Amino acid sequence: MKKVAVFHISVLIYILFMYFTQETFSFMGLNVFLAWLPLIFGRLFLRVENKWRFLFIPLWLLFFPNIPYLLTDLFHLASLGIYQSGGHFLNATSDWWAYLTLVLPIVVMVFIGMAQVFKLLSASKLSVRHKIASFVILAFLASVAIYIGRFERIHSIELLIHPLTVLKLLVIDWNVAKVQFVLLFSILQLGIWGLIYFLRRDSQEE
């Protein structure tokens, strides 16, 4: 319980720190906040022990894509002046600090957020076949959401504000580039889940 509290307090401090004090990558405050919400909803689903717990599932599903979405923020590293032509690296403390504030929360939030899916599926008491299908479907839906979030600039909350517009982007507006992106990002998420699965299995064997 203490570890969970420390984690959530640390996330909150990071969000406030990035949003109010940093110029480089200050947008990470909002992005990490959006990725934090599904962790909270998932935690509430696992902890609440009455029929109302299932209300947290649609909220979790709505905001879950914000977790793997963080992986696309790694491309912002290109704005730093660390890497120089000829394969040389610049030892600029400010840029390496920006590197830390971008990469560390992405690694932590993605790993913890993707790992939480195993707990949610276990709590749902699905069969192995249904669990595998759930991973594939979730990866697909999240990849579509990431595509329209990154390229169409549509945020999760807009599904509630402009549902028809978002549903049109989800279901109707498809092209080759979108199919390729969704396929590649689905594979990426399934690969991360595969890694987490084997890490969990190794720890259980020990």
Solvent accessible surface area in square Angstrom, and as a share of the most:
residue,aa,sasa,rsa
1,M,159,0.71
2,K,172,0.73
3,K,177,0.75
4,V,45,0.26
5,A,47,0.36
6,V,94,0.54
7,F,37,0.16
8,H,39,0.18
9,I,99,0.50
10,S,57,0.37
11,V,11,0.06
12,L,80,0.40
13,I,107,0.54
14,Y,38,0.14
15,I,17,0.09
16,L,87,0.43
17,F,70,0.29
18,M,0,0.00
19,Y,133,0.50
20,F,145,0.61
21,T,84,0.49
22,Q,42,0.19
23,E,167,0.75
24,T,65,0.38
25,F,12,0.05
26,S,37,0.24
27,F,73,0.30
28,M,0,0.00
29,G,1,0.01
30,L,87,0.43
31,N,22,0.11
32,V,1,0.01
33,F,77,0.32
34,L,27,0.13
35,A,0,0.00
36,W,28,0.10
37,L,31,0.16
38,P,0,0.00
39,L,5,0.02
40,I,51,0.26
41,F,33,0.14
42,G,0,0.00
43,R,63,0.23
44,L,64,0.32
45,F,2,0.01
46,L,49,0.25
47,R,140,0.51
48,V,40,0.23
49,E,164,0.74
50,N,77,0.39
51,K,155,0.66
52,W,151,0.53
53,R,52,0.19
54,F,121,0.50
55,L,104,0.52
56,F,44,0.18
57,I,54,0.28
58,P,79,0.50
59,L,66,0.33
60,W,18,0.06
61,L,77,0.38
62,L,27,0.13
63,F,15,0.06
64,F,0,0.00
65,P,19,0.12
66,N,16,0.08
67,I,0,0.00
68,P,0,0.00
69,Y,27,0.10
70,L,0,0.00
71,L,30,0.15
72,T,10,0.06
73,D,1,0.00
74,L,63,0.32
75,F,169,0.71
76,H,62,0.28
77,L,46,0.23
78,A,95,0.74
79,S,87,0.56
80,L,23,0.12
81,G,31,0.30
82,I,13,0.07
83,Y,142,0.54
84,Q,70,0.31
85,S,103,0.66
86,G,72,0.69
87,G,39,0.37
88,H,123,0.55
89,F,135,0.56
90,L,87,0.43
91,N,137,0.70
92,A,26,0.20
93,T,113,0.65
94,S,82,0.53
95,D,29,0.15
96,W,94,0.33
97,W,113,0.40
98,A,5,0.04
99,Y,83,0.32
100,L,82,0.41
101,T,10,0.06
102,L,0,0.00
103,V,30,0.17
104,L,97,0.48
105,P,14,0.09
106,I,1,0.01
107,V,88,0.51
108,V,53,0.30
109,M,3,0.01
110,V,7,0.04
111,F,91,0.38
112,I,64,0.33
113,G,0,0.00
114,M,0,0.00
115,A,20,0.15
116,Q,19,0.08
117,V,2,0.01
118,F,23,0.10
119,K,112,0.48
120,L,7,0.04
121,L,24,0.12
122,S,59,0.38
123,A,34,0.26
124,S,50,0.32
125,K,179,0.76
126,L,66,0.33
127,S,58,0.37
128,V,112,0.64
129,R,196,0.72
130,H,103,0.46
131,K,56,0.24
132,I,105,0.53
133,A,44,0.34
134,S,32,0.21
135,F,28,0.12
136,V,76,0.43
137,I,101,0.51
138,L,16,0.08
139,A,0,0.00
140,F,90,0.38
141,L,78,0.39
142,A,1,0.00
143,S,0,0.00
144,V,3,0.02
145,A,29,0.22
146,I,1,0.00
147,Y,24,0.09
148,I,7,0.04
149,G,8,0.08
150,R,53,0.19
151,F,115,0.48
152,E,77,0.35
153,R,129,0.47
154,I,30,0.15
155,H,77,0.35
156,S,20,0.13
157,I,82,0.42
158,E,39,0.17
159,L,57,0.28
160,L,115,0.57
161,I,105,0.53
162,H,95,0.42
163,P,58,0.36
164,L,146,0.73
165,T,71,0.41
166,V,8,0.05
167,L,85,0.42
168,K,99,0.42
169,L,22,0.11
170,L,45,0.22
171,V,105,0.61
172,I,120,0.61
173,D,53,0.27
174,W,86,0.30
175,N,83,0.42
176,V,109,0.63
177,A,61,0.48
178,K,3,0.01
179,V,77,0.44
180,Q,101,0.45
181,F,41,0.17
182,V,6,0.04
183,L,107,0.53
184,L,119,0.59
185,F,21,0.09
186,S,14,0.09
187,I,100,0.51
188,L,79,0.39
189,Q,0,0.00
190,L,62,0.31
191,G,46,0.44
192,I,31,0.16
193,W,7,0.03
194,G,27,0.26
195,L,104,0.52
196,I,3,0.01
197,Y,98,0.37
198,F,118,0.49
199,L,86,0.43
200,R,78,0.29
201,R,112,0.41
202,D,75,0.39
203,S,70,0.45
204,Q,136,0.61
205,E,127,0.57
206,E,181,0.81
